[in-house]
Amino acid sequence: MTGAAERPPGERRAVVARVDFRSCLLLPAEGDPLEATVRGRLLGRTKTLGNALVVGDMARYDVEDGRAVVTGAEPRRNHFSRRAPGDPAREQVVAASLDQVVLVTSIVEPDFRPGFADRVLCQAEHAGLPARLVVNKVDLDDRGETRAVLEDYARAGYAGRAVSAKTGEGVEHLRRACRGRRSLFVGHSGVGKSTLLNALVPGLDLLVGRVNSKTGKGRHITTAAWLIRPEPEFELIDTPGMRTFALWGVGPRDLEQAYTEFRRFLGECRFANCRHDREPGCAIKAAVDVGEISSLRHDSFLKLLGELEPETAGA
């Protein structure tokens, strides 16, 4: 039988766990993480990887002089993107080949931001990715607002869960929902996403420390997407807390499709070009009036639609 060291170049495969400017961290199916350089042809004009190689990609690599060198990547099953911060003309692929997106929010410290939440969920819908809503810090919710938020999103078809990384409430349920999947965790700055991941994976600091001892990197701080594999078939991707989230590749008509609870009413409005705002005979607005669609979601839709329409007009 041919050993791994005797395989032809390019036959090795490993998941990309982190990407730096010109290198990446690889997680083989077996063995320790590998710090790898990348073939120059994969680098863009700025001599960085950009979107050519992202966390979650299955990289092809060879070993040259005892060091892993990435030679290419397998096609992606899917990918989750956003508009690059500070550069409205550029796509930023956050991660690839995902099974679900986990949107982490909070009711207080910071307050729930429906606009941010709906942008993330719309992007997941546009990418064809299942998503679930997690409301963290429920131990701080003295006014009981978490239940109403979860009910609003349940009407939109999103599985939701109240959790507390501090007390452990809901953590085991979320762990079961992530086992057997590759889950991308996304959240606004301050919602406690990384703390929640530490609750989901006891010993996570030790696990990350072991990776760092192999790579020579410093203590783990989430400054870029990072794939953690605490056990086989259980992969969590941590991302930096985001202050804003801008959609990529979603136009006004895409937007109404991305609001899942709108879909069964589309085509029933009196006017074909209905904006679902104040037009007479709007089926969406009628559904809001009788409680079939959350007014919170409808309000965020109108705000986001107003942002997207000027872009279309100026295109």
N, C-alpha and C positions, 0 to 999 in steps of 0.2 A: 504494500500500500504506500502510496506517495505521501510523504509527510508535508506539513504546512510549509516548512522552509524550502521544499522542492517544487512548490506550485509555480506555474508560470506567472509572470508579472501581471498584476491587475486582478488576480483571482480572489484575493482576500476582500472581505466585506466587513464593515463596522458602521454603527450608527454615529452620526455627528452629535456630540453632546454639548459642545461650545465652539464658538467661532471667534477668533481674534482677527486682526487685520490681515495677516498672511499665513496663519496657521490655525489648527483646530485640535480639539480633544476628541478622540474616538473611543467608543465603547464596543469592543468586540463581544460576540456572544459568550465567549469564555475568556478568562484571564483579566489582567489589569488594564486600566485605561491607558491609551497611548497618546502622547503628544505628537502631532504630525505636521510636517510642512506640506505645502501645496504646490503642485506644478504651476509654473509661471503662466501657462496658457489659460489657466482658470481665473487669473487675476484680470481685473478690468483696467481701464485707462489710468485710473488713479492708483494702480498697483495694490488694490485691496480686493477682497472677495465679493463684496457687495451681496447680490442675491444669487450668485453662482453656487454657493454652498451655504446651507443654513442648518440650524439645529433640527434634527429629525431626519435629515437626508441619510440615505444609505450610501456611504462612500466606498469607492473602490480604491484600494491602496496597495502599494508594494513596500518592501523593506530594502533600503539601500544603505550599505555601510552601518547596519544596525539601527537605522532610523526609519520610521514610517513616513511614506510620501504619498499623499493623495493624488491619484491620477484621473479621477472622474467620479461621477455619481450616477446612481440608478434613477430612472424617471420617478417623479413624485406622485403619490396617490392623490394628494391635494395639498393646498397650502393656505395659510392664514396671513393676510397682509393688512397693512394700513398705509396711509399717506405718510411719507417720511417727514418727521418733524423739521420745520424750517425750510422744506423744499417741496412745495405743492405739486411739482411736476414729476416727482420720483416715488416709485413704489418701494416700500420696505417689507420684505417677506420676513415675518416674525419667526415662523416655524413651519415644518412640512410633515406630510404623511401622518396626520393626526386622526384620532378616533373621536375626540370631543373637545369642546372649549368649555372651561369652567370659569365663569365670571364671578369674581369675588367682590362683594360690596359690603357696606355697613350702613346702618341707620343713623348712627351718631359717631362722631370722632373718626372720620368725617361723615357729614350728612349724606344720605342716599342721593345720587345724582342720576335721575332718569335719562337725561340726554346722553351721558357717558355710557350708561348701561345699554341703551338702545342702539347706540352706534356699534358697540362690540357685538351685540346680538345680530344686528343687520349684516355686519361683515361676515359673521359665521354663517348666516343663511345664504348670503351671496356665494360663499365658498362651498356650500353644500355640507356643512359640518353641523352635527348635533351640538346643542349647547345646553348647559344647566346653570341655574342661578344659585349662588351661595350668599346668604346674608350672615356675615361674621359679627362678632362683638354683641350678640344678643343679650349677654349679661348686662350690657349698658343701656338696653332699651327699656327705660322705665315707663314709657308711654304706650308700649305695646303696638308699635307701628309696623313691626316686622311682618306680622300676619297679613295685614292689608296689602303690603307690597308683594308678598308671595302669592296671594290670591289673584292680584292683577296679572302677574306673569303666568300663573297657572292657566288663566283664561286664554292667554296667548299661546299655550301649548308647551311652556317651559317647565321642566322639573325644577323644583326649588327646595332649599333646605335652610333652616335656621341653625347656625352653628356658633360655637364659642371656642376659639383656640385656647382661651384661658381656663375654662371650666371643663372642656371636653365634650360639651353637649353637641350632638350631631356629628361628631368627628368619625365615629365608627361607620355610620351610614354613608358618609362621603367616601371613606376609604373603600367600602364595598363597591360603590359606584365607579371607582377609578381602577380597581383591580381588573386586569385583563385588557386594559386600554392604555393608549398613549394620550394623556390629557394635558392640554395647554391651559395654564392658569394665568388669567389676565385680571388686572384690577387697578383702580385709581390709587394714587399714592396715599398711604396711611391706613388702608383698610385692613392691614394685618395679614396679607397674603403669605409672606414668607414665614410668619409665626404659625399660620395655619398649616403650612407644609411641614414645619417641624413637629406639629402635633400629629399629623397624618403618618409621619415616618419617624418613630422614636429612634434616636441615634443618628438623625440626619446630619448633625454637625460633625459627628465622627466620620460618617460616610464621605462628606465633602472634604474633610480634613485628609482622609486617605487619598482622595483624588489629587488634592493639592500637593501632598507629599510626593506624588509621582510626577507632577507637572512642574513643581518648583514655584507655583503661583502662591500669592499671599492668601490671607484669610478670606473666606467666601463672603462677598458682598454682591448682591444682585445688581450688576451694572449691564448685563446682557442676558439674553435667553440662556438657560442652562437646563439640560436634561439630566434627571436623576432617575436611576434604576435601582430601587432598593431590593427588588426581587424580580425574577423573570416574569415577563408579561405585565409588569406594573411600572409604568414610566410616567413621570411627572415633569412637566417643563415649567420652571419658574421664570418669570419675566420681571424686569424692573417695574416698579410702580409708575403709572402714567398719569400725568396731569391733564392731558388732552388726548383725544382719539379722533382722527379724521379718516373718513371712509376712503377706500381706494376702489375705483372701477364701478362704482354704484351711481347710476343716474336717477332722475326723478321717477321714471317708470319702474326701474329696478327696485326703488325704495318701497313702493306700495306692495310689491311681491315679497320683499324682505320682512314686512310686518305680517307674520304668519296668520294672525287672526283676521286680517283683511281679505284674505284670498277668496273665501267663499262668497263674499259680497261684491267682488270685482266683476264688472260687466253689467251690474244691475242699476248703476246710476243713470239718471236721466240723460246726462251729457257724457259723451265719450271721453272728453278731455277734462273731466271733473277732477278738481284738486282735493276733494273731500274736506272742504272747509265750510263755506257759507252757501254753496250752490244749492238751488232747489232740487229736490229729488235725489239727494245723495244717499246712497245705501249705507255707506260707511258711517256718516253722521247719524243716520237713523239707528244704526246698531249701537252707537255710543249712547244715544238718548235712552235706550231701553236696557243698557248695562251689558250688552253682549260683547262690547269692546270697551276696555278701560279708558276713561277720559285722560288718565295720566299718559298712557301710550299714545293716544290720539294727539294730545298736545305736543309731545316730543316729536311725533311724525311731522306735524305742521311746521315746527321750528326747523327741523332738519331739511324738510322740503324747501323752505324759504332760503336756506343756505345753498342748496344744490342748484336751484333754478337760475340764479345769477351766473353761476359757473357755466351752465349750459347756454345761456343767452350770449355770453361773451366768447364762447368757443368758436 
